[in-house]
Amino acid sequence: MSCRSEHIWIEPITGSRKTSNFFWTLSLFLGSLGFLLVGTSSYLGRTWISLFPSQQIVFFPQGIVMAFYGIAGLFISCYLWCTISWNVGSGYDRFDRKEGIVCIFRWGFPGKNRRIFLRFLIKDIQSIRIEVKEGLSARRVLSMDIRGQGALPLTRTDENLTPWEIEQKAAELAYFLRVPIEVF
């Protein structure tokens, strides 16, 4: 949901707090917890999960491997929960025709460079680019070509826009900024 007026266009960017990320992180957490419980129960000789009696899984080598996968999965799910809680990748794109400035803001990982803030003059924008790669893993990227800086992507890599949606978005932005569109 973008916010537009005659001179200012603000486009909010969703980060890692998406429903699919919550689902996959929770699935990974529960699965790795199950692996760790099965590995631990095979070591102790007790049945904690009724689907896998401890007599059927020998600790060496199956129990060790399952415990290792469980610990590794817990570390990865912990990383993903942190990424979701910090909302990495979220931010906004602000286009201000009145002041002639484009501001790109994103949240990164905690640390010295957590806030990513880029500013450009609108007069330095050469064009709005649409990069299309069709095939098995189709990819459509909308970016700004900035003089002396190269192309700056405006869409996320996991954002699956239809050709009509990306063309519409590029046309509206190019019209707002009064720059041409290039297709690659």
C-alpha positions in Angstrom: 0.0 0.0 0.0 1.8 3.0 -1.2 1.2 6.6 -0.2 1.1 9.2 -3.0 0.5 12.8 -3.4 1.2 15.3 -6.2 4.9 15.6 -5.2 5.7 12.7 -2.9 5.5 8.9 -3.4 6.3 6.6 -0.4 6.4 2.9 -1.1 6.6 0.7 2.0 8.7 -2.4 1.7 7.9 -5.6 3.7 10.8 -7.3 5.2 11.1 -10.8 6.7 7.9 -10.6 8.6 5.9 -12.6 6.1 3.4 -15.4 6.7 5.5 -17.8 4.7 8.6 -17.0 6.8 6.7 -17.7 10.0 5.4 -21.0 8.6 8.8 -22.3 7.4 10.6 -21.1 10.6 8.0 -22.8 12.8 8.1 -26.0 10.7 11.9 -26.1 10.9 11.8 -25.5 14.6 9.3 -28.3 15.3 11.0 -30.7 12.9 14.5 -30.2 14.4 13.1 -30.5 17.9 11.6 -33.8 16.9 15.0 -35.0 15.5 16.7 -33.9 18.7 14.2 -35.7 20.9 14.5 -38.9 18.9 18.3 -38.8 19.0 18.3 -38.1 22.8 15.7 -40.8 23.4 17.8 -43.4 21.5 20.8 -42.4 23.7 18.9 -42.7 27.0 16.9 -45.8 25.9 13.6 -44.2 26.7 10.7 -43.7 24.3 9.7 -40.0 24.3 8.0 -40.0 21.0 5.5 -42.9 20.5 6.0 -43.0 16.7 9.7 -43.9 17.2 10.3 -46.5 19.9 13.9 -46.2 21.2 14.6 -49.9 20.6 14.2 -49.3 16.8 16.7 -46.5 16.5 20.3 -47.4 17.5 22.2 -44.5 19.0 25.3 -45.2 16.9 25.0 -44.1 14.1 21.3 -43.2 13.6 20.8 -41.5 16.9 23.9 -39.4 16.7 23.0 -38.2 13.2 19.4 -37.4 14.2 20.7 -35.4 17.3 23.2 -33.6 15.1 20.4 -32.6 12.5 18.2 -31.6 15.4 20.9 -29.3 16.9 21.7 -27.8 13.5 18.1 -27.2 12.7 17.6 -25.5 16.1 20.5 -23.1 15.3 19.1 -22.3 11.9 15.6 -21.7 13.2 17.0 -19.5 15.9 18.7 -17.4 13.2 15.4 -17.2 11.2 13.4 -16.2 14.3 16.0 -13.4 14.9 15.7 -12.3 11.3 11.9 -12.1 11.7 12.0 -10.3 15.0 14.5 -7.7 13.6 12.4 -7.5 10.4 15.4 -7.5 8.2 14.8 -6.0 4.7 11.9 -3.8 5.7 11.8 -0.1 5.0 10.6 2.3 2.4 11.3 4.1 -0.9 10.5 7.8 -0.8 10.4 9.8 -4.1 10.1 13.5 -3.5 9.7 15.6 -6.7 9.4 18.9 -4.9 12.8 18.6 -3.3 14.2 16.4 -6.1 15.4 13.7 -3.8 15.0 9.9 -3.7 15.5 8.2 -0.3 15.9 4.4 0.0 15.7 3.1 3.6 16.1 -0.5 4.8 16.6 -2.2 8.1 19.6 -4.6 8.2 21.0 -6.9 10.9 21.9 -5.3 14.2 25.3 -3.7 14.4 27.0 -0.6 13.2 25.3 -0.6 9.8 21.7 -1.6 10.9 20.2 1.4 9.2 20.7 1.5 5.4 19.9 4.9 4.1 20.6 6.0 0.5 19.9 9.4 -1.0 20.0 10.3 -4.7 19.0 13.3 -6.7 16.1 12.7 -9.1 18.1 14.4 -11.9 20.8 11.6 -11.5 18.2 8.9 -12.4 18.8 8.0 -16.0 15.9 5.5 -16.3 13.7 2.9 -14.7 14.8 -0.6 -15.7 12.8 -3.8 -16.1 15.0 -6.8 -16.1 13.2 -9.9 -17.3 14.5 -13.5 -17.2 12.0 -16.0 -18.3 12.2 -19.8 -18.0 12.0 -22.3 -15.3 12.9 -19.8 -12.6 11.3 -16.6 -14.0 12.6 -13.4 -12.5 11.4 -9.9 -13.0 13.3 -7.0 -11.3 12.4 -3.4 -11.3 15.4 -1.1 -10.7 16.6 2.5 -11.1 19.6 3.3 -13.2 21.5 6.0 -11.5 24.2 8.0 -13.2 27.7 6.9 -12.0 26.2 4.3 -9.5 24.7 1.6 -11.7 21.3 -0.1 -11.2 19.6 0.0 -7.8 16.9 -2.7 -7.4 13.5 -1.6 -6.1 11.7 -4.9 -5.9 12.7 -7.9 -3.7 14.1 -11.0 -5.4 11.3 -13.1 -3.9 8.5 -10.8 -5.1 6.8 -12.6 -8.0 5.1 -9.9 -9.9 3.3 -10.7 -13.1 4.5 -9.0 -16.3 1.5 -6.7 -16.3 2.1 -5.7 -12.6 5.8 -4.9 -13.1 5.0 -3.0 -16.3 2.3 -1.0 -14.5 4.6 -0.3 -11.6 7.5 0.8 -13.8 5.2 3.0 -15.9 3.7 4.8 -12.9 7.2 5.3 -11.4 8.7 6.5 -14.6 5.8 8.9 -15.2 6.1 10.2 -11.6 9.8 10.7 -11.9 9.7 11.8 -15.5 12.3 9.4 -16.7 12.3 6.8 -19.5 11.8 3.0 -19.1 14.4 0.5 -20.3 13.7 -3.2 -20.7 16.4 -5.8 -20.5 
